[in-house]
């Protein structure tokens, strides 16, 4: 296959053969090397420009890949150089393969933590074909690239219905769905991601079982909530003027001494009142094994005081409750840079049980709590599972403007909703 240079030389020689004047021979002899160098140099520079664009693409792809993995927690900052270099070399081989020899050097990646940017630079030498005659073995070029990464961390509270109506297949479906969310956000083979996400679980029925780790704080909890016969189960907050009923003020607030805290026994149907979840609250943790084991221990019994579950879901995310939580579960302050707090509320039934009647019915208390939780910039997702219309309306009201409401009627749909929530949270970490 003839090249451009061969065509030019062929035409030039043809003119030379036809020429009659001796001066043409002299001029041709003097200009031929210059012509060859000019045409050959143009070809070498054109090839270099093409390679230069491909080097830029390879560097851009490497930086984007590194920032994506850094953002989603697949790697940490120590791994950025290795990951980006691996992507760059693979992309460069794919883009330049079959072309001129390219030697990359001075590949450098730098993290600007203040601006959340990964920056990269590289130099490259492109081997010449024609300019070697003039002593130029290569043409040098360089590329610069940068991309934003998102170091967003997640604090997530799962508020889950374990009442009697969940017994049987519905409870099995809930366990499957909840564990799929946990395993999606806390994958076993990605320890760096686990440092970015912590999850709490609040199972609820007639009340909430605050568990062994919290019940030793009983004298402080009694300032704000009732209990069942001195057990670790609690009901809603109570205050004579209602000022703390729908807040996350910590357990050391000054309580009105004249205010009487209700207990389960205050409920007119004593049998209904005594049902409390055996499953305990799990405060924020990145230990997927602990979370999954607690989910496996769910048992369905009791009635639905969902507002109590929502309240304690809030407390797991509240920095005002840090000194009552077990070690390692402390919630970070609201509106911390690069922090997203999320609550997922799930029920299959109408909220129908309350103890502090001055606070209103359970569904209304839930709405009041959700409104105040959203004011703290907590993103609320709600999931109805074979729920009646009144429960669906309450959950729609509770979902925050930047959250979502899901309506499900099968175990497959429930798992899909929980998985979609997990995936959306992961995407938020990349785009926020």
DRENTORDO-44913 format. One record per residue (C-alpha): residue number from 0; residue in three letters; chain; x, y, z. Coordinates in nm, 2 decimals, always signed. Layout:
% residues N
NUM | ALA | A | X | Y | Z
...
//
This chain:
% residues 432
0 | UNK | A | +0.00 | +0.00 | +0.00
1 | UNK | A | +0.15 | +0.33 | -0.11
2 | UNK | A | +0.21 | +0.60 | +0.14
3 | UNK | A | +0.15 | +0.97 | +0.10
4 | UNK | A | +0.53 | +1.03 | +0.11
5 | UNK | A | +0.58 | +0.77 | -0.17
6 | UNK | A | +0.32 | +0.94 | -0.39
7 | UNK | A | +0.48 | +1.28 | -0.34
8 | UNK | A | +0.83 | +1.14 | -0.42
9 | UNK | A | +0.70 | +0.95 | -0.73
10 | UNK | A | +0.54 | +1.26 | -0.87
11 | UNK | A | +0.85 | +1.47 | -0.80
12 | UNK | A | +1.08 | +1.21 | -0.97
13 | UNK | A | +0.85 | +1.21 | -1.27
14 | UNK | A | +0.88 | +1.58 | -1.31
15 | UNK | A | +1.26 | +1.54 | -1.27
16 | UNK | A | +1.28 | +1.29 | -1.56
17 | UNK | A | +1.08 | +1.52 | -1.79
18 | UNK | A | +1.29 | +1.82 | -1.70
19 | UNK | A | +1.55 | +1.95 | -1.96
20 | UNK | A | +1.72 | +2.23 | -1.79
21 | UNK | A | +2.03 | +2.15 | -1.58
22 | UNK | A | +1.93 | +2.40 | -1.31
23 | UNK | A | +1.63 | +2.18 | -1.23
24 | UNK | A | +1.86 | +1.89 | -1.14
25 | UNK | A | +2.06 | +2.11 | -0.90
26 | UNK | A | +1.75 | +2.26 | -0.74
27 | UNK | A | +1.59 | +1.92 | -0.70
28 | UNK | A | +1.91 | +1.78 | -0.54
29 | UNK | A | +1.91 | +2.06 | -0.29
30 | UNK | A | +1.55 | +2.06 | -0.20
31 | UNK | A | +1.47 | +1.69 | -0.20
32 | UNK | A | +1.60 | +1.62 | +0.16
33 | UNK | A | +1.41 | +1.92 | +0.28
34 | UNK | A | +1.09 | +1.81 | +0.12
35 | UNK | A | +1.13 | +1.46 | +0.27
36 | UNK | A | +1.19 | +1.60 | +0.61
37 | UNK | A | +0.90 | +1.84 | +0.59
38 | UNK | A | +0.65 | +1.58 | +0.47
39 | UNK | A | +0.79 | +1.31 | +0.71
40 | UNK | A | +0.79 | +1.55 | +1.00
41 | UNK | A | +0.43 | +1.65 | +0.93
42 | UNK | A | +0.33 | +1.28 | +0.94
43 | UNK | A | +0.52 | +1.23 | +1.27
44 | UNK | A | +0.36 | +1.53 | +1.43
45 | UNK | A | +0.01 | +1.42 | +1.31
46 | UNK | A | +0.06 | +1.08 | +1.46
47 | UNK | A | +0.18 | +1.24 | +1.78
48 | UNK | A | -0.13 | +1.46 | +1.80
49 | UNK | A | -0.35 | +1.15 | +1.76
50 | UNK | A | -0.15 | +0.97 | +2.03
51 | UNK | A | -0.17 | +1.28 | +2.25
52 | UNK | A | -0.55 | +1.27 | +2.25
53 | UNK | A | -0.55 | +0.90 | +2.34
54 | UNK | A | -0.31 | +0.96 | +2.63
55 | UNK | A | -0.55 | +1.23 | +2.76
56 | UNK | A | -0.84 | +0.99 | +2.73
57 | UNK | A | -0.64 | +0.72 | +2.91
58 | UNK | A | -0.55 | +0.96 | +3.19
59 | UNK | A | -0.91 | +1.09 | +3.22
60 | UNK | A | -1.04 | +0.74 | +3.24
61 | UNK | A | -0.79 | +0.64 | +3.51
62 | UNK | A | -0.87 | +0.95 | +3.73
63 | UNK | A | -1.25 | +0.89 | +3.69
64 | UNK | A | -1.21 | +0.52 | +3.79
65 | UNK | A | -1.00 | +0.61 | +4.09
66 | UNK | A | -1.24 | +0.87 | +4.21
67 | UNK | A | -1.54 | +0.64 | +4.17
68 | UNK | A | -1.37 | +0.37 | +4.38
69 | UNK | A | -1.26 | +0.62 | +4.63
70 | UNK | A | -1.61 | +0.77 | +4.65
71 | UNK | A | -1.79 | +0.44 | +4.70
72 | UNK | A | -1.54 | +0.32 | +4.96
73 | UNK | A | -1.40 | +0.04 | +4.75
74 | UNK | A | -1.05 | +0.18 | +4.81
75 | UNK | A | -0.90 | +0.43 | +5.05
76 | UNK | A | -0.66 | +0.72 | +4.98
77 | UNK | A | -0.36 | +0.49 | +5.02
78 | UNK | A | -0.47 | +0.29 | +4.72
79 | UNK | A | -0.54 | +0.57 | +4.47
80 | UNK | A | -0.19 | +0.56 | +4.31
81 | UNK | A | -0.20 | +0.19 | +4.24
82 | UNK | A | -0.55 | +0.18 | +4.12
83 | UNK | A | -0.52 | +0.49 | +3.89
84 | UNK | A | -0.19 | +0.37 | +3.75
85 | UNK | A | -0.33 | +0.02 | +3.67
86 | UNK | A | -0.63 | +0.18 | +3.49
87 | UNK | A | -0.40 | +0.42 | +3.30
88 | UNK | A | -0.17 | +0.15 | +3.17
89 | UNK | A | -0.46 | -0.07 | +3.07
90 | UNK | A | -0.64 | +0.21 | +2.89
91 | UNK | A | -0.32 | +0.33 | +2.72
92 | UNK | A | -0.25 | -0.01 | +2.58
93 | UNK | A | -0.60 | -0.04 | +2.45
94 | UNK | A | -0.61 | +0.30 | +2.29
95 | UNK | A | -0.26 | +0.31 | +2.14
96 | UNK | A | -0.22 | -0.06 | +2.06
97 | UNK | A | -0.10 | -0.11 | +1.70
98 | UNK | A | +0.03 | +0.25 | +1.67
99 | UNK | A | +0.37 | +0.40 | +1.73
100 | UNK | A | +0.57 | +0.31 | +2.04
101 | UNK | A | +0.47 | +0.53 | +2.34
102 | UNK | A | +0.67 | +0.56 | +2.66
103 | UNK | A | +0.49 | +0.71 | +2.96
104 | UNK | A | +0.69 | +0.87 | +3.24
105 | UNK | A | +0.64 | +1.09 | +3.55
106 | UNK | A | +0.29 | +0.96 | +3.61
107 | UNK | A | +0.17 | +1.13 | +3.92
108 | UNK | A | -0.16 | +1.13 | +4.12
109 | UNK | A | -0.23 | +1.38 | +4.40
110 | UNK | A | -0.53 | +1.41 | +4.63
111 | UNK | A | -0.65 | +1.76 | +4.72
112 | UNK | A | -0.85 | +1.68 | +5.04
113 | UNK | A | -0.97 | +2.04 | +5.09
114 | UNK | A | -1.13 | +2.05 | +4.74
115 | UNK | A | -1.21 | +1.67 | +4.72
116 | UNK | A | -1.02 | +1.64 | +4.39
117 | UNK | A | -0.79 | +1.38 | +4.25
118 | UNK | A | -0.53 | +1.54 | +4.01
119 | UNK | A | -0.31 | +1.36 | +3.77
120 | UNK | A | -0.02 | +1.44 | +3.53
121 | UNK | A | +0.18 | +1.23 | +3.29
122 | UNK | A | +0.46 | +1.29 | +3.03
123 | UNK | A | +0.50 | +1.07 | +2.72
124 | UNK | A | +0.74 | +1.02 | +2.44
125 | UNK | A | +0.61 | +0.91 | +2.10
126 | UNK | A | +0.86 | +0.73 | +1.88
127 | UNK | A | +0.92 | +0.90 | +1.54
128 | UNK | A | +0.95 | +0.74 | +1.20
129 | UNK | A | +1.08 | +1.00 | +0.96
130 | UNK | A | +1.24 | +1.25 | +1.19
131 | UNK | A | +1.49 | +1.00 | +1.31
132 | UNK | A | +1.69 | +1.09 | +1.00
133 | UNK | A | +1.73 | +1.43 | +1.15
134 | UNK | A | +1.82 | +1.29 | +1.49
135 | UNK | A | +1.48 | +1.32 | +1.66
136 | UNK | A | +1.40 | +0.98 | +1.80
137 | UNK | A | +1.08 | +1.09 | +1.97
138 | UNK | A | +0.84 | +1.37 | +2.03
139 | UNK | A | +0.74 | +1.45 | +2.38
140 | UNK | A | +0.39 | +1.54 | +2.50
141 | UNK | A | +0.20 | +1.56 | +2.83
142 | UNK | A | -0.15 | +1.54 | +2.98
143 | UNK | A | -0.33 | +1.68 | +3.29
144 | UNK | A | -0.65 | +1.56 | +3.44
145 | UNK | A | -0.86 | +1.60 | +3.75
146 | UNK | A | -1.20 | +1.48 | +3.89
147 | UNK | A | -1.40 | +1.54 | +4.20
148 | UNK | A | -1.44 | +1.26 | +4.45
149 | UNK | A | -1.70 | +1.23 | +4.72
150 | UNK | A | -1.59 | +1.12 | +5.06
151 | UNK | A | -1.95 | +1.10 | +5.19
152 | UNK | A | -2.02 | +0.88 | +5.49
153 | UNK | A | -2.35 | +0.72 | +5.57
154 | UNK | A | -2.54 | +0.68 | +5.90
155 | UNK | A | -2.85 | +0.47 | +5.84
156 | UNK | A | -3.12 | +0.36 | +6.08
157 | UNK | A | -3.36 | +0.08 | +5.99
158 | UNK | A | -3.69 | +0.11 | +6.17
159 | UNK | A | -3.86 | -0.23 | +6.11
160 | UNK | A | -4.20 | -0.37 | +6.20
161 | UNK | A | -4.19 | -0.70 | +6.40
162 | UNK | A | -4.55 | -0.70 | +6.52
163 | UNK | A | -4.78 | -1.00 | +6.53
164 | UNK | A | -4.92 | -0.93 | +6.18
165 | UNK | A | -4.57 | -1.00 | +6.04
166 | UNK | A | -4.58 | -1.36 | +6.15
167 | UNK | A | -4.49 | -1.63 | +5.90
168 | UNK | A | -4.39 | -1.55 | +5.54
169 | UNK | A | -4.40 | -1.18 | +5.58
170 | UNK | A | -4.14 | -1.19 | +5.85
171 | UNK | A | -3.92 | -1.42 | +5.64
172 | UNK | A | -3.95 | -1.17 | +5.35
173 | UNK | A | -3.85 | -0.88 | +5.58
174 | UNK | A | -3.54 | -1.07 | +5.70
175 | UNK | A | -3.44 | -1.14 | +5.34
176 | UNK | A | -3.49 | -0.78 | +5.23
177 | UNK | A | -3.32 | -0.62 | +5.54
178 | UNK | A | -3.02 | -0.84 | +5.51
179 | UNK | A | -2.99 | -0.77 | +5.13
180 | UNK | A | -2.97 | -0.40 | +5.22
181 | UNK | A | -2.71 | -0.46 | +5.49
182 | UNK | A | -2.49 | -0.67 | +5.26
183 | UNK | A | -2.52 | -0.43 | +4.97
184 | UNK | A | -2.39 | -0.14 | +5.18
185 | UNK | A | -2.14 | -0.34 | +5.39
186 | UNK | A | -1.99 | -0.59 | +5.15
187 | UNK | A | -1.77 | -0.84 | +5.31
188 | UNK | A | -1.49 | -0.81 | +5.05
189 | UNK | A | -1.46 | -0.43 | +5.06
190 | UNK | A | -1.33 | -0.32 | +5.40
191 | UNK | A | -1.27 | +0.04 | +5.29
192 | UNK | A | -1.64 | +0.08 | +5.21
193 | UNK | A | -1.74 | -0.05 | +5.55
194 | UNK | A | -1.55 | +0.24 | +5.70
195 | UNK | A | -1.79 | +0.47 | +5.52
196 | UNK | A | -2.12 | +0.32 | +5.63
197 | UNK | A | -2.27 | +0.25 | +5.97
198 | UNK | A | -2.62 | +0.10 | +6.02
199 | UNK | A | -2.85 | +0.08 | +6.32
200 | UNK | A | -3.16 | -0.14 | +6.36
201 | UNK | A | -3.47 | -0.05 | +6.56
202 | UNK | A | -3.73 | -0.34 | +6.57
203 | UNK | A | -4.06 | -0.22 | +6.71
204 | UNK | A | -4.40 | -0.36 | +6.82
205 | UNK | A | -4.58 | -0.22 | +7.13
206 | UNK | A | -4.26 | -0.06 | +7.22
207 | UNK | A | -3.88 | -0.08 | +7.16
208 | UNK | A | -3.64 | -0.31 | +7.34
209 | UNK | A | -3.34 | -0.09 | +7.41
210 | UNK | A | -3.13 | -0.39 | +7.49
211 | UNK | A | -2.88 | -0.50 | +7.75
212 | UNK | A | -2.62 | -0.24 | +7.64
213 | UNK | A | -2.86 | +0.05 | +7.71
214 | UNK | A | -3.08 | -0.08 | +8.00
215 | UNK | A | -2.79 | -0.01 | +8.25
216 | UNK | A | -2.88 | +0.36 | +8.19
217 | UNK | A | -3.22 | +0.30 | +8.33
218 | UNK | A | -3.21 | +0.58 | +8.58
219 | UNK | A | -3.14 | +0.82 | +8.29
220 | UNK | A | -3.40 | +0.67 | +8.05
221 | UNK | A | -3.67 | +0.71 | +8.31
222 | UNK | A | -3.64 | +1.08 | +8.28
223 | UNK | A | -3.79 | +1.07 | +7.94
224 | UNK | A | -3.97 | +0.74 | +7.88
225 | UNK | A | -4.19 | +0.48 | +8.04
226 | UNK | A | -4.10 | +0.12 | +8.07
227 | UNK | A | -4.26 | -0.22 | +8.12
228 | UNK | A | -4.22 | -0.35 | +8.47
229 | UNK | A | -3.85 | -0.24 | +8.49
230 | UNK | A | -3.75 | -0.43 | +8.17
231 | UNK | A | -3.55 | -0.29 | +7.89
232 | UNK | A | -3.86 | -0.21 | +7.69
233 | UNK | A | -3.96 | +0.16 | +7.65
234 | UNK | A | -4.26 | +0.36 | +7.53
235 | UNK | A | -4.29 | +0.71 | +7.40
236 | UNK | A | -4.15 | +1.02 | +7.56
237 | UNK | A | -4.37 | +1.21 | +7.80
238 | UNK | A | -4.38 | +1.56 | +7.93
239 | UNK | A | -4.66 | +1.75 | +8.09
240 | UNK | A | -4.64 | +2.03 | +7.83
241 | UNK | A | -4.53 | +1.81 | +7.54
242 | UNK | A | -4.22 | +2.01 | +7.48
243 | UNK | A | -3.99 | +1.71 | +7.44
244 | UNK | A | -4.24 | +1.46 | +7.30
245 | UNK | A | -4.12 | +1.49 | +6.94
246 | UNK | A | -3.76 | +1.59 | +6.99
247 | UNK | A | -3.43 | +1.41 | +7.02
248 | UNK | A | -3.32 | +1.60 | +7.33
249 | UNK | A | -3.09 | +1.36 | +7.52
250 | UNK | A | -3.17 | +1.17 | +7.84
251 | UNK | A | -3.03 | +1.43 | +8.07
252 | UNK | A | -3.28 | +1.70 | +8.00
253 | UNK | A | -3.46 | +1.86 | +8.30
254 | UNK | A | -3.79 | +1.69 | +8.33
255 | UNK | A | -4.10 | +1.84 | +8.48
256 | UNK | A | -4.13 | +1.65 | +8.82
257 | UNK | A | -4.51 | +1.68 | +8.80
258 | UNK | A | -4.52 | +1.49 | +8.48
259 | UNK | A | -4.62 | +1.12 | +8.51
260 | UNK | A | -4.45 | +0.88 | +8.27
261 | UNK | A | -4.69 | +0.61 | +8.14
262 | UNK | A | -4.61 | +0.24 | +8.13
263 | UNK | A | -4.75 | -0.05 | +7.93
264 | UNK | A | -4.99 | -0.11 | +8.22
265 | UNK | A | -5.16 | +0.22 | +8.15
266 | UNK | A | -5.30 | +0.08 | +7.83
267 | UNK | A | -5.66 | -0.03 | +7.88
268 | UNK | A | -5.60 | -0.36 | +7.71
269 | UNK | A | -5.34 | -0.51 | +7.94
270 | UNK | A | -5.27 | -0.81 | +7.72
271 | UNK | A | -5.20 | -0.59 | +7.42
272 | UNK | A | -4.97 | -0.37 | +7.63
273 | UNK | A | -4.74 | -0.65 | +7.75
274 | UNK | A | -4.61 | -0.75 | +7.41
275 | UNK | A | -4.26 | -0.61 | +7.36
276 | UNK | A | -4.00 | -0.72 | +7.09
277 | UNK | A | -3.75 | -0.97 | +7.19
278 | UNK | A | -3.52 | -0.82 | +6.92
279 | UNK | A | -3.31 | -0.54 | +7.06
280 | UNK | A | -3.19 | -0.21 | +6.92
281 | UNK | A | -2.86 | -0.23 | +6.74
282 | UNK | A | -2.68 | +0.11 | +6.76
283 | UNK | A | -2.47 | +0.23 | +6.47
284 | UNK | A | -2.22 | -0.02 | +6.36
285 | UNK | A | -2.04 | -0.14 | +6.04
286 | UNK | A | -2.04 | -0.50 | +6.16
287 | UNK | A | -2.25 | -0.67 | +5.91
288 | UNK | A | -2.24 | -1.00 | +6.10
289 | UNK | A | -2.39 | -0.84 | +6.41
290 | UNK | A | -2.67 | -0.67 | +6.21
291 | UNK | A | -2.76 | -0.99 | +6.02
292 | UNK | A | -2.77 | -1.20 | +6.34
293 | UNK | A | -3.01 | -0.95 | +6.50
294 | UNK | A | -3.23 | -0.96 | +6.19
295 | UNK | A | -3.23 | -1.34 | +6.20
296 | UNK | A | -3.35 | -1.32 | +6.57
297 | UNK | A | -3.67 | -1.12 | +6.47
298 | UNK | A | -3.99 | -1.27 | +6.61
299 | UNK | A | -4.34 | -1.14 | +6.52
300 | UNK | A | -4.56 | -1.05 | +6.81
301 | UNK | A | -4.75 | -0.76 | +6.95
302 | UNK | A | -4.93 | -0.45 | +6.83
303 | UNK | A | -4.81 | -0.15 | +6.63
304 | UNK | A | -4.66 | +0.15 | +6.81
305 | UNK | A | -4.46 | +0.26 | +6.51
306 | UNK | A | -4.41 | +0.61 | +6.65
307 | UNK | A | -4.19 | +0.47 | +6.93
308 | UNK | A | -3.98 | +0.29 | +6.67
309 | UNK | A | -3.94 | +0.61 | +6.47
310 | UNK | A | -3.84 | +0.80 | +6.78
311 | UNK | A | -3.57 | +0.55 | +6.88
312 | UNK | A | -3.46 | +0.53 | +6.51
313 | UNK | A | -3.40 | +0.91 | +6.55
314 | UNK | A | -3.20 | +0.86 | +6.87
315 | UNK | A | -2.96 | +0.62 | +6.70
316 | UNK | A | -2.88 | +0.90 | +6.46
317 | UNK | A | -2.87 | +1.18 | +6.71
318 | UNK | A | -2.54 | +1.31 | +6.86
319 | UNK | A | -2.74 | +1.41 | +7.17
320 | UNK | A | -2.76 | +1.04 | +7.26
321 | UNK | A | -2.39 | +0.95 | +7.22
322 | UNK | A | -2.31 | +0.91 | +7.59
323 | UNK | A | -2.59 | +0.65 | +7.63
324 | UNK | A | -2.47 | +0.44 | +7.34
325 | UNK | A | -2.22 | +0.16 | +7.34
326 | UNK | A | -1.86 | +0.24 | +7.23
327 | UNK | A | -1.81 | +0.30 | +6.86
328 | UNK | A | -2.17 | +0.38 | +6.79
329 | UNK | A | -2.16 | +0.76 | +6.84
330 | UNK | A | -2.35 | +0.95 | +6.58
331 | UNK | A | -2.17 | +1.25 | +6.42
332 | UNK | A | -2.32 | +1.60 | +6.45
333 | UNK | A | -2.60 | +1.70 | +6.22
334 | UNK | A | -2.49 | +1.88 | +5.90
335 | UNK | A | -2.14 | +1.76 | +5.92
336 | UNK | A | -1.96 | +1.81 | +5.59
337 | UNK | A | -1.97 | +1.49 | +5.37
338 | UNK | A | -2.22 | +1.32 | +5.60
339 | UNK | A | -2.56 | +1.17 | +5.50
340 | UNK | A | -2.80 | +1.06 | +5.77
341 | UNK | A | -3.08 | +0.83 | +5.65
342 | UNK | A | -3.38 | +0.65 | +5.81
343 | UNK | A | -3.58 | +0.37 | +5.65
344 | UNK | A | -3.93 | +0.31 | +5.81
345 | UNK | A | -4.12 | -0.01 | +5.72
346 | UNK | A | -4.46 | -0.13 | +5.83
347 | UNK | A | -4.73 | -0.37 | +5.73
348 | UNK | A | -5.01 | -0.22 | +5.93
349 | UNK | A | -5.18 | +0.07 | +6.09
350 | UNK | A | -5.01 | +0.24 | +6.38
351 | UNK | A | -5.26 | +0.16 | +6.64
352 | UNK | A | -5.10 | +0.16 | +6.99
353 | UNK | A | -4.99 | +0.46 | +7.20
354 | UNK | A | -4.95 | +0.52 | +7.58
355 | UNK | A | -4.91 | +0.90 | +7.62
356 | UNK | A | -5.25 | +1.00 | +7.49
357 | UNK | A | -5.18 | +1.37 | +7.53
358 | UNK | A | -4.93 | +1.33 | +7.25
359 | UNK | A | -5.20 | +1.21 | +7.01
360 | UNK | A | -5.27 | +0.89 | +6.82
361 | UNK | A | -4.97 | +0.68 | +6.71
362 | UNK | A | -5.00 | +0.78 | +6.34
363 | UNK | A | -5.01 | +1.15 | +6.43
364 | UNK | A | -4.72 | +1.12 | +6.67
365 | UNK | A | -4.53 | +0.95 | +6.38
366 | UNK | A | -4.60 | +1.24 | +6.15
367 | UNK | A | -4.48 | +1.49 | +6.41
368 | UNK | A | -4.16 | +1.30 | +6.46
369 | UNK | A | -4.10 | +1.26 | +6.09
370 | UNK | A | -4.14 | +1.64 | +6.04
371 | UNK | A | -3.88 | +1.72 | +6.31
372 | UNK | A | -3.64 | +1.45 | +6.19
373 | UNK | A | -3.65 | +1.59 | +5.84
374 | UNK | A | -3.58 | +1.94 | +5.98
375 | UNK | A | -3.24 | +1.79 | +6.09
376 | UNK | A | -3.17 | +1.70 | +5.73
377 | UNK | A | -3.22 | +1.33 | +5.78
378 | UNK | A | -3.33 | +1.17 | +5.46
379 | UNK | A | -3.64 | +0.95 | +5.52
380 | UNK | A | -3.74 | +0.65 | +5.31
381 | UNK | A | -4.07 | +0.47 | +5.39
382 | UNK | A | -4.18 | +0.12 | +5.28
383 | UNK | A | -4.54 | -0.02 | +5.30
384 | UNK | A | -4.56 | -0.40 | +5.29
385 | UNK | A | -4.92 | -0.52 | +5.22
386 | UNK | A | -5.03 | -0.23 | +5.44
387 | UNK | A | -5.38 | -0.08 | +5.46
388 | UNK | A | -5.46 | +0.26 | +5.31
389 | UNK | A | -5.43 | +0.45 | +5.64
390 | UNK | A | -5.07 | +0.32 | +5.69
391 | UNK | A | -4.98 | +0.40 | +5.33
392 | UNK | A | -5.10 | +0.76 | +5.37
393 | UNK | A | -4.90 | +0.80 | +5.69
394 | UNK | A | -4.59 | +0.66 | +5.53
395 | UNK | A | -4.63 | +0.89 | +5.23
396 | UNK | A | -4.65 | +1.18 | +5.47
397 | UNK | A | -4.34 | +1.06 | +5.66
398 | UNK | A | -4.11 | +1.02 | +5.35
399 | UNK | A | -3.90 | +1.33 | +5.32
400 | UNK | A | -3.89 | +1.55 | +5.01
401 | UNK | A | -3.55 | +1.41 | +4.91
402 | UNK | A | -3.65 | +1.06 | +5.02
403 | UNK | A | -3.90 | +0.82 | +4.87
404 | UNK | A | -4.21 | +0.61 | +4.95
405 | UNK | A | -4.23 | +0.25 | +4.83
406 | UNK | A | -4.55 | +0.04 | +4.81
407 | UNK | A | -4.49 | -0.33 | +4.80
408 | UNK | A | -4.72 | -0.64 | +4.81
409 | UNK | A | -4.49 | -0.94 | +4.77
410 | UNK | A | -4.16 | -1.05 | +4.92
411 | UNK | A | -3.99 | -0.99 | +4.59
412 | UNK | A | -4.11 | -0.64 | +4.57
413 | UNK | A | -4.00 | -0.58 | +4.93
414 | UNK | A | -3.65 | -0.70 | +4.86
415 | UNK | A | -3.64 | -0.49 | +4.54
416 | UNK | A | -3.74 | -0.18 | +4.74
417 | UNK | A | -3.48 | -0.23 | +5.00
418 | UNK | A | -3.22 | -0.30 | +4.73
419 | UNK | A | -3.32 | +0.01 | +4.54
420 | UNK | A | -3.28 | +0.22 | +4.86
421 | UNK | A | -2.93 | +0.07 | +4.92
422 | UNK | A | -2.83 | +0.14 | +4.56
423 | UNK | A | -2.97 | +0.50 | +4.57
424 | UNK | A | -2.77 | +0.56 | +4.89
425 | UNK | A | -2.46 | +0.43 | +4.71
426 | UNK | A | -2.53 | +0.66 | +4.42
427 | UNK | A | -2.57 | +0.96 | +4.65
428 | UNK | A | -2.23 | +0.90 | +4.78
429 | UNK | A | -2.10 | +0.95 | +4.42
430 | UNK | A | -2.30 | +1.25 | +4.33
431 | UNK | A | -2.36 | +1.46 | +4.65
//
